Amino acid sequence: MAKQNRRHRTGRKPAAAPELPVDAARSGDLTQVADAIATVAFLAARGDKNAIERFVEQVAGTELAPGIRSAGQRIIARAFEFGWLPTDIHEAARRRVDEFAIAYLTDLMAEYRAGFPAESVDEIWQSQLDELDATVWWTSERPHLEQWADRALLTAEEALTTAIGALALLIQLPQLERIAPLPGTRRRTTHHHVDEKTLGRVRGLLAKAESTSFAEEAETLSAKAQELMTKYAIDRALLDTRGSDPDLPAARRIWLETPYTDAKALLIDMVTRANRSRAIFVADWGFVTVVGDDTDLDAVEILSTSLLVQATRTMIDNATTEEARSRHYRKAFLTAYATRIGELLTRAAEATIADSPDPTHLLPALASHRQRVDKAFDTYFPTARSRGITIRSAEGWTAGTEAADRAHFDNH
């Protein structure tokens, strides 16, 4: 009603829907068809909610599979050039499109990767594709769109609608910092991860922390995991003093589940600080980028994942009143929990460093490491600014702090 009244008063008419490139799509020329597909995806990305549906209705029965393939490879390449990695695209899709579009994007990434020799694909890239099971499963006998539609039990129109919708999502992706080399580049990054023996011990401690119903035990086990990761990082830092590695520091993105992503991002930031790294939160898309050495980033990922599980469980266990079930309370709880856990993790890490058998060489190595991390962070994010979190539940803050305080981060 309000919109209609405004139009009546101003004399404005609703904007006409933009003309769709139907003739180009029907032309049979691969370039024109691909451009038409890209144009429709662009219109949808810009907010024309009916563009794809109108287009599909008007081109029904037209052979568009080769054009879809061409447009898809062009648009996915743009997303990768914009700094998005396979996991990033998957996570963004998981939040904004359906399972069919996700599957289509996975195939799109697999085909992109297939165009490069294995030795030119960075380890991070390949591992992310492997985790997504992104492989070229279809044959060359028929177009991918047709085989994918058969596999997903979609009609030709449904498949076309889904594919263009997936491309519209890719077009919406903003430019990010490129934190891993693109496939096909000559230079590959050397990664130094925590060894499997140490990771196994850490995972075992955190699994116990997540399974116990006693908060003090859970947080003490988490502290022990932090101690183990810090000891490993110390050994790595001393080793690095014997030879500079030009590929370090590195960067990774950690995606967060709603709700309370800002409070969860704070928890990751606290873990990041305790592990000699730096983090920045991209609120619009819901992920944190962490900058640091690979071994420290391994620690941040594994500890953050576990602590988020533990914090959420403790918050739910405390939901015995109406106030404790409110959004304000839960956000305050998680924020306070993150703040206090960060202090305790930092204390545990500092105690481990203080007990190092070789402080003469370690402290200069850590200082040099900090300078490299700061330089890398400033290079990636030259305009980064700090931002606070608004808290509206004193009770939630107190409960979160007390939950963290019940832990005794004892290194002995």
Secondary structure, 3 states (H helix, E strand, C coil): CHHHHHHHHHCCCCCCCCCCCHHHHCCCCHHHHHHHHHHHHHHHHCCCCCHHHHHHHHCCCCCCHHHHHHHHHHHHHHHHHCCCCHHHHHHHHHHHCCHHHHHHHHHHHHHHHHCCCHHHCCHHHHHHHHHCCCCCCCCCCCCHHHHHHHHHCCCHHHHHHHHHHHHHHHHHCCCCCCCCCCCCCCCCCCCCCCCHHHHHHHHHHHHHHHHCCCHHHHHHHHHHHHHHHHHHHHHHHHHHCCCCCCCCCEEEEEECCCCCHHHHHHHHHHHHHHCCCEEEEECCCCEEEEEECHHHHHHHHHHHHHHHHHHHHHHHHCCCCCHHHCHHHHHHHHHHHHHHHHHHHHHHHHHHHHCCCCHHHHHHHHHHHHHHHHHHHHHHCCCCCCCCCCCCCHHHHHHHHHHHHCCCCCCC
